[in-house]
């Protein structure tokens, strides 16, 4: 909409702070050139306007006299009608000037050929006679050309004209003086306005700086707890629209996947800055996961990568395939039929120096080829992530890939297709340990010295442990050497066979002369070498309990790796003359580990957490996806896998809902034997919703913790019976010589927990160095005192009396045994504190429970019928 041409007039403006007047209209410049110039002169008076565009310029009706507007007709006035004609200007209308002075129309004198003067006015043209008496005025109009009238003489006309010119000059001078005064006043106001604007600007700058300083401090304080978007939402609570980052959306989806109720509570009740449900749905609805390279993921990674350094973006690439159901499914969203498929291939990348991981590829029935691998490497390089290592298992399709890449025991790396830097190849260490265990149990090893070692040595340990609750290498059972069904794929069982405890048990029993196998020493050294190598290749912290990050003790670690490589090169599987694939995998992984560390040292990396060079992340992801779909093994369909992977990516696989259906071993908690109070009992106790009578009724049904002050009543006859039984057994040893070694180890565990508070629990004398505790200890195990060992013997008798060869299911049984033991300790004058006694009872009970669980698990595996595979043909 055009703006009025007069300076300072805002008629026609679209500014929101101005209210338009419906009675004000805009008028274009006339088409007559002379009248246009008169309008321009009126426009220039009192302003700095030099020229205007006559075609587009307009002047509002505020600058015209009411007489310049065309009058309404009588009909329009009578009916109150206001048509557009009422807004029209007269043909000779001229606008007023800036100071609202009307245009003064001066009469124009015209001399004809007869030298007769004529006066031209807006009304018409008049002829003037020389004789005053005969002066006549002829009005030249189209309506009345014959009209003639004597008005005044020539002298009177000249006088009026001169007077009018004088009046106009005086009026002009007055306007000029007023203009100069107004201009001077305006200049003063302009200067004051400039000063005020300077002051206002400085105040605004100060306020802006203060706001920035406050927001900066606020961001620093809250950056550890909130994202930038959340901080902006806290600083500007009235702002309704927020642009949530992908990381905010992913975090919100993770929280909502844990508990939708908790999410709504935090957002609606606690006003926690979180995206709304509609925002999450809109974002998730546009996030697609289709077979192939996940382009959406790479886009997010590129944005995230801008916040990471080059070292933080050093990447390890892992891939593996898993079997899925062959069922044909229908995808309603895409109106697509999926299947039948036999397997799915997935690729996950993870940070070598930082804790991040991300799936970037999946596809059905797609083996990993060199072309596909190079395509993935190129895509990662384009977004700034540099791959330095590749990890996979020893499957047939992966061995074909190694052959295409030229990977051998002499050449353990290949060139990056873009950077031409070395990418080191690793075989999954846990998969290698599992294969080594399987060959060890099935065939046995022929050591470099020519001696044979097989599963018979493990069987001897199991035989010695039979019918004992306290055992050497207590984790090893018949299940570890049966290797039927899924147990062949269980990494946890393989790690327990090649463990430090088994190695020490073989050495200890061999030196005691309790083993029939002559080459027990070679077996112990072989298992110890596998154990140390596996610990070195599975470090997850800079300083683990038994091993450091690779590179922190490089000389000894390099020696261990080279020793393992030499042993594998010279060792053979029974009845095999060449190296098997798992042996080649160990040699290649050891060589790649040394070469990778040398490359990383050049960019300032001092150690490697070797657990990042295995396939735990992809195995755990498969377990998680199958758990989401409710599938125990291979029953997840291709469609379920696709959408479960989508939510896995969106929700970032929250650890709070992680399934336990995994083939990898998790870290056990330190307080495994602590009897912590149940959470529900805490809630009931804090809420105080039970009355005294109900509490009395349920008192004996609650399992009290070590801090409970409740007493369980024990009949006196029970104490007398136990006392008589103990006196009768006083001359009989509760344990044989072998089991006594294990009891001493358990007692040392109890003493190690309380020795700082009760020093009398550990022995101060130099004991026999050939005891099992000293043999197994790396310097942290404690030798129990004789008093504590006597207490363990009394506990064995009392425990057998209460439980027999099974476990009693009477409520409060631990507390009952503790109360019985307190009286027995007093009778035998053994100073064992009550909390130590409670720990002894709990430990003894859990040992019995664990042994029974192992027996149940092994027996159930024997009773499981063999399922024959059936082939269906169409």
Secondary structure, DSSP 8 states (H G I E B T S, - for coil): ---BSSTT--TT---TTS---TT--EEE--S-HHHHHHHHHHHHTTS------TTT-EEEGGGS-GGGB----HHHHHHT---GGGG-B-TT-----TT--------EEEE-TT--EEEE-SS-EEE--SSSTT--EE---SS-TT-EE----HHHHHHHHHHHHHHHHHHHHHHHHHHHHHHHHHHHHHHHHHHHHHHHHHHHHHHHHHHHHHHHHHHHHHTTTS-HHHHHHHH-TT-------HHHHHHHHHHHHH-HHHHHIIIIIS------HHHHHHHHHT----SEE-HHHHHHHHHHHTTS-TTTTEEEEEEEEEE-----EEETTTTEEE---SEEEEEEEEESSSS-EEEEEEEET----HHHHHHHHHHHHHTT-EEEEEEE---HHHHHHHHHHT--SS--EEE-TTT--EEEEEE-HHHHHHHHHHHHHHT-EE-TTS-EE-THHHHHHHHHHTT-SS-TTTT--THHHH--GGGGG-HHHHHHHTSHHHHHHHHHHHHTT----TTHHHHHHHHHHHHHHHHHTT--SSB-SS-B-BTTTHHHHHHHHHHHHHHHHH-EETT--S--HHHHHHHHHHHHHHHHHHHHHTTT---B-GGGGSSHHHHHHHHHHHHHTT-SSS---HHHHHHHHHHHHHHT--GGG--S--SS-----TTTT-----HHHHHHHHHT-S-HHHHHHTGGGS---TT--------HHHHHHHHHHHHHTTTS-SS-HHHHHHHHHHHHHHHHHHTTT-GGGB--S---TTSHHHHH-SS----B-HHHHHHHHHHHHHHHHHHTTS----TTHHHHHHHHHHHHHHHTT----HHHHHHHHHHHHHHHHHHHHHHHHHHHHHHS----------
